[in-house]
Amino acid sequence: MRMRAAIVAAAGVAALAASAPAFAWAPAATAPVHPGVQTDTEGAQCTANFIFQDAGNTYIGQAAHCSGTGAATETDGCDSASLPLGTKVTIGGASRPGTLVYNSWLAMQSGGDADADTCAYNDFALVRIDPADVAKVNPSIPFWGGPTGLDTAGTQAGDKVLSYGNSSLRAGITQLSPKEGASLGDDAGGWTHTVYTVTPGIPGDSGSAFMDGTGKALGVLSTVAIAPLPASNGVGDLAKEIAYANGKGGQSIHLVNGTEPFTGPLMPL
């Protein structure tokens, strides 16, 4: 059960996304595999974020640090160890393990990246869903619906954010899974967004999906801050993480939009 510890700092960003092709997804109400299910990578429990596709495969996203092999304080993806590609990952609701096929930490190390912001906050991985389980997938975010696209504009202080965590530490109390809050703005050249939600993300929520106030996919829960903003979370910017994966990472993925209408947010700022 890994949650990275980090301290974060300021700026802004943009990126590109592709829309999903027509696909026969399982009904959202009964699909056993969807954003928010738990993943287990050799004993490390995390929460899956969004569904992705390329020309021939379907993937579920998790944080790169979910397959990390060092201490929770090892947060620099350019020098932190990880399990290799090909590692089997248990996906909640699936009948067969998925396969780790992309990890931003491994991609950055392979490419010799040294940019401090990229190394610290590019925290994204793809788990290929076994073909036997693809028909069990729905891409909608539980409770909120969506996503309605990819947020490429980043956040400003006060912008609404929404998430759905599923840590086992909540003992199955699903009322605590939906989270709503606000961003404090972009940090680290736009690679991360510092957010406060009710309640904050906890260990086991790592990797879970964050959306903006219009239902667009914003990012991936990556860090819990100990100082200077206790109980805040760091959310890696998904647009930048996808762009990196499709560039230096050699992938060709796109985010899949939800089949269910976006219903949030519930509370005005």
N, C-alpha and C positions, 0 to 999 in steps of 0.2 A: 504494500500500500504506500506509494511514493507521492509526495507533494514537494515540489522544489521550494526552497526558501530564497528570497531575493529582495533587493532594494532597487527601486526604479527611478528614472529622471526625465526630459521634455522634447517635442516637435510634431510633424505631420507627414501624410503619404497618400499614394494612389496606386491602383493595380487593375488588372483585367480579369474578366471571367467569361465563361461560355455557358449557354443554356443547355439543359438536358434534353436528349432526344426522347421521343415517345417510348414508353416502357410500361409493361404490365406489372405494376407494383402490387404487392399484397394490400388488402384493405387496412387502413391505418388503425382501425379499432381492434383488429385481431392479429396484426403482424407481430411475430415474436422478435424480429430483428429490426431495430430502428435507432435513431440518435437517442442517447441517454442510457443505452444498455451498458452493463458492466463488461469490461474486458479484463483478462488475466494473462499477463505475460510472465511466465515462469514465477508466479507468486506475487507479482506486482499488480495490484488492483487499480484500475482507472475507469473513467467514464468515457464512452465513445462520443464523438461530436457529430459530424455531418456524414452524409452518404455522397460518394464520388463515383464517377464512371470514366472510362476511356473507351476506345473502340471495341474492346472485347471483354472487359472485366468490370466488376462492381466492388467497391471498396468502402470500408468504414474507417473514419479517422480517429486517431488517438494522439496524445502528446508524445513527442520523441522521447522524453525522459521516462515514459512508462516502461521502456526497455533498457533504461540505464542500469549499469551494474555497480556504480559507485555510491557514495553517501548522498543523502538528500541535499547536502550543501554544494554538491558538484553540479553547478548550473551552467557552466560555459560549454556549449555544444561543440566547440572546436577542439576541446581537449578532454571531454568527459567520455568515459568508456560506455559502450552499449553492446547489447546482444547483437548477433549478426543478422543480416537479411536472411530470410528463410526460416527464422524462428517461428514456431507455432504459437498462436494466440487464441485463447478461448474467448468466444464471443457469446454474451448472454443471449439465449433464445435460438442459437444455431445448433445444428446437430453435429457439425464437424468443426474442428479448429480452423481459423483463418491463418493466413501466412503474412508475416511482416515483409513487405516488398519495398518500402521506402522509409527512410529515417533521416530527417534533416541533419541530425548530428553526424551521422556517417557520411552523408553527402558533403557537408562542409569540410570534414576532415579529409575526405578523398580529394576534394578540390583545392585544399590548402587555403581556405578562407581565413582571414585574419581581422576583418572588420569587427570592432568590439560590439557594436549594437546587434549585428547579424548573429554573431557567435552567442551572445547572451540570450537572445529572444526568439530566434528561429527554432521553434519547438513543436514540430509537426511530423506525424508518421501516418503511413497508409497500411492498412491490413486488408489483404485481398480476401473477399468472402468466398468460401468454397462454392463452386457452381451448384452443388446440391442444395444450398441454402438461399440462393439468390431470389427464388420465388417467395421466400418468407420475409422479404425486406420491404419496409416502407420508409421513405426519406423524411417524413414529417417530424417536427419537434413535438414531443408530448406536451400537452396542456396548452402551449402557445400556438401551435400550427406553424406554417412556414417551414423553411426559409423561403423568402420571396425573391431572392437574388443575392448578389455579393456586394457588401459594403466596400466601396473603393475610395471613400472620402475621409475615413478616419473619424475621430470623435473630438468634440470640444467639451470643455468643462460644463457639466450639467446635462449632457445628452443622456437620454434613457438607454438602459441596457437590460437585456432579459436573458435568462439562462435556465437550464434544467439539469440539476445535479442528481446523482443517484448513488452516493456513497453508502456502503453497507453499515457505516457508523450511525446512520439514521434509523437503523433497526426496522426498515420497511415502512417508516412513516412517510408516505408519499406526499402528504400535504407540505412537507418541508422541501420537496424536490424543486418546484418552480421558484425561481429567484428573480427579483426585480430590483433595479437600483439605478445608479447614475455613474457615468464616467467622469474622471477628473481630467480627461483629455489625453492626447497622444504623448508618448514618451519615446526616447531612444530612437529618434529619426523616424517615428511612426511604426516601429516594430512592435510596440506594446502599448496597451491602454490600461491605466490604473483605474479600478472600479470598486465601488462599494455596493453591496447588495444585501437584501434582507432575505435569508441569512447569508453570511459569507460562504464561499466555497471552502470545503474541508478536505483532508486526505481521503482519497477515493473518488472525489469529484474531478481530480486532475484530468485534463483533456476534454472536458465537457464543452458543449457548444455555447457561444454567446451570440445574440442578435442585437441589432440596434432597435430603436423604437418603431421602425417601419417594418420590421421582420426580416431585414437583410442580414445575412451571415456576416458577423463582425470578426469573430476570433475564437481562440481555443484557450481555455483556462490553463495557465501555465505555472503561476507562482502564488504563494501566500506571503505577504510582506510582514516582516517582524518589526521593521523600523524603516523609515520614520512614520509610516502610516499603518499602525497595527490593524489587523482584521480586514485590510484591503486585499484585493486580488490583482494579479497581473494577467492580462489577456493578450496573447500573441495575435498579431494582425493576420487574419486568414488570407486576405488578398495578397499580401507580400509573401506569405508562406506558400501559397499556390504558385505564384509567379516564380519563386525560387525553385520549387519542385519541378515545374514545367520547363525551366531554363537549365540551370546548372545541375538539377537533380535528374534530368533525362526523362521526366514523366510527360504525360499528355492528358492530364485529368481535367475534369470540370466538376463543379459543385452541382448537385442535383437539388432542385427546388422541391419543397414539400407538396404533397397532394391536398393537404388540408389548408383551409383559409387561415391566415394569420389573425389571431384574436386579441393580442395584447397591444399596448400595456394596460394594466388595470388601474394604476394610481397616477394622477397627474403630478408633475414635478412642482 
